[in-house]
Amino acid sequence: MSTLEIKDLKVTVTENEQERLILKGVNLTLKTGETHAIMGPNGTGKSTLSETIMGNPAYHICLLYTSDAADEEDSVDLGGRRIIKKKK
C-alpha cells in the first residue's frame, strides 16, 4: 500500500525577480484507497499544493533549515520514495 506523505512543506514562487513564500508548513498524509477533499477559501493554497505535487516548475520547494535533521522535513514522499527534489 502506498502513502503520499507531505511534511512541513514550504513552497516559493519567483515574482519580479524575487522569491515569495506561498505555502508555509503544509502537512498531509494520504493512504491508498482513501478519498480526501481539500477545501477552503480562495487564495489559501489549494491549487498551489496540487501544482507543486504535480511538479509544476513555477513552484519551488524550499529548504529553510541548515541542519542534517532537515532531511526528515520539507519532503513529499510516495510509498516511502522522495518524489520531488528540494530546492537548496
C-alpha positions as CSV (number, residue, x, y, z in Angstrom):
1,M,0.0,0.0,0.0
2,S,1.4,3.4,-1.0
3,T,1.2,6.6,1.1
4,L,1.6,10.1,-0.1
5,E,3.2,11.9,2.9
6,I,4.0,15.7,3.0
7,K,5.9,17.1,6.0
8,D,6.3,20.8,6.7
9,L,6.2,21.7,3.0
10,K,7.3,25.2,2.1
11,V,7.0,26.5,-1.5
12,T,8.2,29.6,-3.2
13,V,7.4,31.3,-6.5
14,T,9.5,33.9,-8.3
15,E,7.8,37.2,-9.0
16,N,9.6,40.3,-10.3
17,E,12.9,38.5,-9.8
18,Q,12.2,37.9,-6.1
19,E,11.3,34.7,-4.2
20,R,7.9,34.8,-2.4
21,L,6.9,32.1,0.1
22,I,3.4,30.9,-0.8
23,L,3.0,27.7,1.1
24,K,4.2,27.6,4.8
25,G,4.5,24.3,6.6
26,V,1.9,22.1,4.9
27,N,1.4,18.6,6.4
28,L,-0.7,15.9,4.7
29,T,-0.9,12.1,4.7
30,L,-3.0,10.2,2.1
31,K,-3.1,6.4,2.1
32,T,-4.1,4.2,-0.9
33,G,-7.9,3.8,-1.1
34,E,-8.7,6.9,0.9
35,T,-10.7,9.8,-0.6
36,H,-9.9,13.3,0.5
37,A,-11.2,16.8,-0.5
38,I,-9.0,19.9,0.0
39,M,-11.4,22.7,0.7
40,G,-11.0,26.3,1.7
41,P,-11.5,30.0,0.7
42,N,-9.9,31.4,-2.4
43,G,-6.2,32.2,-2.1
44,T,-5.4,29.6,0.6
45,G,-3.1,27.4,-1.4
46,K,-5.2,24.5,-2.7
47,S,-4.2,24.9,-6.3
48,T,-0.6,25.7,-5.3
49,L,-0.4,22.5,-3.3
50,S,-1.8,20.4,-6.3
51,E,0.5,22.1,-8.8
52,T,3.6,21.5,-6.5
53,I,2.8,17.8,-6.1
54,M,2.4,17.5,-9.9
55,G,5.8,19.1,-10.4
56,N,4.9,22.5,-11.9
57,P,8.3,24.2,-12.5
58,A,7.0,27.6,-11.5
59,Y,6.8,26.4,-7.8
60,H,9.9,25.6,-5.8
61,I,10.2,23.6,-2.7
62,C,12.4,25.5,-0.3
63,L,14.5,24.2,2.5
64,L,14.7,26.7,5.3
65,Y,16.8,24.6,7.6
66,T,20.6,24.1,7.7
67,S,21.0,21.0,9.9
68,D,21.2,17.4,8.7
69,A,18.0,16.7,10.6
70,A,16.2,18.7,7.8
71,D,16.3,15.6,5.6
72,E,13.2,14.4,7.5
73,E,11.4,17.7,7.0
74,D,10.3,19.6,3.9
75,S,9.5,16.5,1.9
76,V,7.0,14.9,-0.4
77,D,7.1,11.1,-0.3
78,L,5.1,8.5,-2.1
79,G,5.4,4.9,-0.9
80,G,8.5,5.8,1.1
81,R,10.2,7.3,-2.0
82,R,11.0,11.0,-2.3
83,I,9.1,12.2,-5.4
84,I,10.0,15.9,-5.5
85,K,13.5,17.3,-5.3
86,K,14.0,20.1,-2.8
87,K,15.4,23.5,-3.9
88,K,18.5,24.2,-1.9
